[in-house]
Amino acid sequence: MEAFPVINMEKLNGEERAATMEKIRDACENWGFFELVNHGISIEQMDAVERSTKGHYKKCMEQRFKELVAAKALEGVETEIKDMDWESTFFLRHLPASNVSDFPDLDHEYKKVMKDFASKLEKLAEELLDLLCENLGLEKGYLKKAFHGSKGPNFGTKVSNYPPCPKPDLVKGLRAHTDAGGIILLFQDDTVSGLQLLKDGRWVDVPPMRHSIVVNLGDQIEVITNGKYKSVLHRVVTQTVGTRMSIASFYNPGNDAVIYPATALLEKEAADKKDQVYPKFVFDDYMKLYAGLKFQAKEPRFEAMKKFEVGPIATA
């Protein structure tokens, strides 16, 4: 199997720009994932985020996980558990309004570090959306505008730790799913692995790389591109040794954003006799459906959204 796609963003500024854009296109069409190096977020900032996240877990969450989950969840279990994940997690919302003040156990330094990191990731997400637009032949800013709604995008960070598991064959760190939203930027542990994606019927490891950012595409990108780019099933497998850190930031459409295949792509595909495959819907309606069906196939979700269609798509 070919190597996992790694994109050196510095090469976008020189003679290798065309080749680098082609690597991004291939990753979006054939993987749904890629890994960024030289992405513009400093090593010092990433080290501060990692230090604070691991420190907070040890201080505030590790013991709770041991008492509530680790001590009880696998008692007497002999077959794989299908209704839980072996993870300790919390979710920070940044846009349209922050919820960081709702977490009293996050110290001032950690809140500051995460706020600064999130602002960098927000800019990086928007830069990546424009690179996708360029490859798709859409006008610059199209995807950002499509996500905007009336109050701007939803942007938040899921901070997860995946503790060691004594019986990794019996429970996943996170069960297989596609992400509901737009574009996801992940800062993951570089010493403890576990993230896998499904490619050509096989589970492939997403390689841990120091100071990289892993990018994957969500269901809304699949809809807007009319399936040219696809969201991909991924999961986290448990390990017997080491706690895996995962900081996943989701740049998603606003709640009232109307999502549908881009007209310019439909016009191009009409010439190739390819039909519109995906419906037109309000993002919040999709999220309500997704909440109960996250760990099931995405195709029935797309089909179900046809009942919520908000009107025809103009193609002229």
C-alpha positions in Angstrom: 0.0 0.0 0.0 1.2 3.5 -0.8 2.6 5.7 2.0 0.3 7.8 4.2 0.2 11.3 2.6 2.4 13.9 4.3 2.1 17.5 3.1 5.0 19.9 3.7 3.2 23.3 3.7 6.4 25.3 3.2 6.5 23.9 -0.3 3.4 25.8 -1.2 5.5 28.9 -1.4 8.0 27.9 -4.0 8.6 25.9 -7.1 7.0 22.8 -5.7 3.6 24.4 -5.2 1.9 22.6 -8.1 3.3 19.2 -7.0 2.2 19.9 -3.4 -1.3 20.9 -4.5 -1.5 17.7 -6.4 -0.6 15.7 -3.3 -3.4 17.5 -1.4 -5.8 16.7 -4.2 -4.9 13.0 -4.2 -5.1 12.8 -0.4 -8.6 14.4 -0.4 -9.8 12.1 -3.2 -8.2 8.8 -2.2 -7.6 9.0 1.6 -9.8 11.6 3.3 -6.8 12.2 5.6 -3.4 13.8 5.3 -0.7 14.9 7.7 0.8 18.5 7.8 4.4 19.4 8.6 5.8 23.0 8.6 2.2 24.2 9.1 3.1 27.5 10.8 2.3 26.6 14.4 5.4 26.8 16.5 7.0 23.9 18.2 7.1 25.8 21.4 3.3 26.4 21.3 2.6 22.8 20.5 4.9 21.6 23.4 3.0 24.0 25.8 -0.3 22.5 24.7 0.9 19.0 25.1 2.5 19.7 28.5 -0.7 21.4 29.8 -3.0 18.7 28.4 -1.1 15.8 29.9 -0.7 17.7 33.2 -4.4 18.4 33.4 -5.3 14.8 32.7 -2.9 13.4 35.4 -4.2 16.0 37.9 -7.9 16.1 37.2 -9.1 13.1 35.1 -6.9 10.0 35.4 -8.1 8.9 38.8 -11.7 9.5 37.9 -11.3 7.3 34.8 -9.7 4.5 36.8 -12.5 4.5 39.4 -15.5 5.0 37.0 -14.4 3.1 33.9 -11.2 1.0 34.2 -12.2 -0.7 37.5 -15.6 -1.8 36.3 -16.2 -1.8 32.5 -14.4 -5.0 31.7 -15.5 -7.1 34.6 -16.7 -10.5 33.4 -16.6 -9.4 29.8 -15.6 -11.9 27.1 -16.8 -10.4 23.9 -16.2 -7.0 22.4 -18.1 -4.1 23.9 -20.0 -2.3 21.2 -21.7 0.5 23.2 -18.8 2.4 24.9 -15.4 4.0 24.2 -12.3 3.6 26.3 -11.6 7.4 26.5 -11.5 10.3 28.9 -12.7 13.5 27.2 -14.1 17.0 27.4 -15.1 19.5 24.7 -14.1 23.2 24.5 -16.2 25.4 22.2 -14.5 28.4 20.7 -17.0 29.8 18.1 -19.5 31.3 17.9 -19.1 31.7 21.7 -16.6 30.2 24.1 -17.6 27.8 26.9 -14.1 27.7 28.5 -15.4 29.4 31.6 -17.6 26.3 32.2 -14.6 24.3 33.2 -13.4 25.4 36.7 -10.7 22.7 36.8 -8.8 24.2 33.9 -6.2 26.5 35.3 -5.6 30.0 33.9 -2.4 29.0 32.0 -4.1 26.0 30.3 -7.1 28.2 29.2 -4.7 30.7 27.8 -2.6 28.1 26.0 -5.7 26.5 24.4 -7.2 29.8 23.4 -4.0 30.8 21.6 -3.7 27.4 20.0 -7.3 27.4 18.8 -6.9 30.8 17.1 -3.9 29.4 15.1 -5.9 26.3 14.2 -8.9 28.4 13.1 -6.6 30.3 10.6 -5.0 27.1 9.5 -8.4 25.5 8.9 -9.5 28.4 6.7 -6.2 28.3 4.8 -6.8 24.6 4.1 -10.4 25.3 3.0 -9.1 27.8 0.4 -6.5 25.2 -0.8 -9.4 22.7 -1.3 -11.3 25.4 -3.2 -8.3 26.0 -5.5 -8.1 22.3 -6.3 -11.8 22.0 -6.8 -12.0 25.0 -9.1 -14.2 26.9 -6.7 -13.7 30.6 -6.0 -11.5 31.5 -3.1 -13.5 31.7 0.2 -16.4 29.5 -1.2 -16.1 26.8 1.6 -15.7 29.4 4.4 -18.8 31.2 3.1 -20.7 28.0 2.8 -20.0 27.2 6.4 -20.8 30.7 7.7 -24.5 30.7 8.3 -25.8 33.8 10.1 -23.3 33.7 13.1 -20.2 32.2 11.6 -18.8 28.7 11.8 -18.9 26.3 14.8 -15.4 25.7 16.0 -14.5 23.5 19.0 -11.9 21.2 20.4 -12.4 17.7 21.7 -9.6 17.0 24.2 -9.2 13.2 24.7 -6.9 10.8 26.5 -6.9 7.1 25.8 -5.6 5.3 28.9 -3.9 1.9 28.7 -6.4 -0.9 28.4 -5.7 -4.4 29.9 -7.9 -6.1 27.2 -7.5 -4.1 23.9 -9.4 -6.8 22.0 -12.6 -6.2 24.0 -13.1 -2.4 23.6 -12.1 0.4 21.2 -10.7 3.7 22.4 -13.2 5.2 19.9 -15.5 3.2 17.7 -15.4 3.5 13.9 -17.2 6.6 12.5 -17.0 9.4 10.0 -17.0 13.0 11.4 -20.2 14.9 10.8 -18.7 18.4 10.2 -16.3 20.2 7.9 -12.5 19.9 8.3 -10.8 18.4 11.4 -7.3 19.3 12.6 -5.7 16.8 15.1 -2.7 17.2 17.3 -2.0 13.7 18.4 0.4 11.9 20.7 3.7 11.1 18.9 4.7 8.2 21.2 1.4 6.3 21.7 -0.4 5.3 18.5 -3.9 4.1 18.0 -5.7 6.1 15.3 -6.6 4.1 12.2 -8.5 4.9 9.0 -10.3 2.4 6.6 -8.8 2.4 3.2 -9.6 -0.1 0.5 -11.2 -2.4 3.0 -8.2 -2.4 5.4 -7.5 -0.5 8.6 -4.4 1.7 8.2 -2.4 3.3 11.0 -2.2 7.1 10.9 1.5 7.5 11.8 2.3 9.5 14.9 4.7 12.3 13.9 6.2 14.8 16.3 4.6 18.3 15.9 2.5 17.4 12.9 -1.2 18.2 12.4 -3.4 15.4 11.0 -6.3 16.6 8.8 -9.4 14.7 7.9 -12.5 15.7 6.0 -16.0 15.5 7.4 -19.4 14.6 5.9 -20.2 18.2 5.0 -17.2 18.4 2.6 -18.4 15.2 1.0 -21.8 16.8 0.4 -20.5 20.2 -0.9 -18.1 18.4 -3.3 -20.9 16.0 -4.4 -18.8 13.0 -3.4 -15.6 14.1 -5.1 -14.0 14.2 -1.7 -15.2 11.8 0.9 -15.3 11.5 4.7 -13.6 8.3 5.8 -14.3 5.8 8.6 -11.7 6.0 11.3 -11.3 4.6 14.8 -9.0 4.5 17.8 -7.7 1.1 19.0 -6.7 0.7 22.6 -3.1 -0.1 23.7 -1.9 -2.0 26.8 0.9 0.6 27.5 0.8 4.4 27.5 -1.9 7.0 27.5 -2.5 8.5 24.1 -3.3 12.3 23.9 -5.6 13.5 21.2 -6.6 17.1 20.6 -9.1 17.3 17.7 -10.4 20.7 16.5 -13.5 20.7 14.4 -14.1 23.6 12.0 -17.8 23.0 11.2 -20.7 24.9 9.5 -22.8 27.2 11.6 -26.0 25.7 12.9 -28.2 27.5 10.3 -25.8 27.1 7.4 -27.5 25.5 4.4 -25.3 22.7 3.0 -25.6 21.5 -0.6 -23.4 20.5 -3.5 -21.5 23.4 -5.0 -23.3 24.7 -8.1 -20.1 25.2 -10.0 -19.2 21.5 -9.4 -22.7 20.4 -10.5 -22.4 22.4 -13.7 -19.1 20.8 -14.5 -20.4 17.3 -13.7 -23.6 17.8 -15.7 -21.3 18.1 -18.7 -19.9 14.7 -17.7 -23.5 13.3 -17.2 -23.0 12.9 -13.5 -26.1 13.6 -11.4 -26.4 15.4 -8.1 -26.1 12.7 -5.4 -26.5 14.7 -2.1 -29.4 16.6 -0.6 -29.7 20.3 0.5 -30.2 20.7 4.2 -29.6 22.8 7.3 -26.5 21.7 9.2 -28.2 21.6 12.6 -30.8 19.1 11.3 -27.9 16.9 10.2 -26.3 17.1 13.6 -29.5 16.1 15.3 -29.7 13.0 13.2 -26.0 12.3 13.6 -26.2 12.4 17.4 -28.1 9.1 17.4 -26.4 7.5 14.4 -22.7 8.5 14.8 -21.4 4.9 14.8 -23.5 3.7 11.9 -22.9 4.1 8.1 -23.1 7.6 6.7 -25.0 6.8 3.6 -28.4 6.2 5.3 -27.9 9.6 7.1 -27.5 11.3 3.7 -30.6 9.5 2.4 -32.6 10.5 5.5 -31.7 14.1 5.0 -33.6 14.2 1.8 -36.7 14.4 4.0 -35.4 17.7 5.3 -34.5 19.2 2.0 -34.9 23.0 2.0 -35.5 23.6 -1.7 -34.0 22.9 -5.1 -30.4 23.9 -6.0 -30.1 26.4 -8.7 -27.6 25.4 -11.4 -27.6 28.6 -13.4 
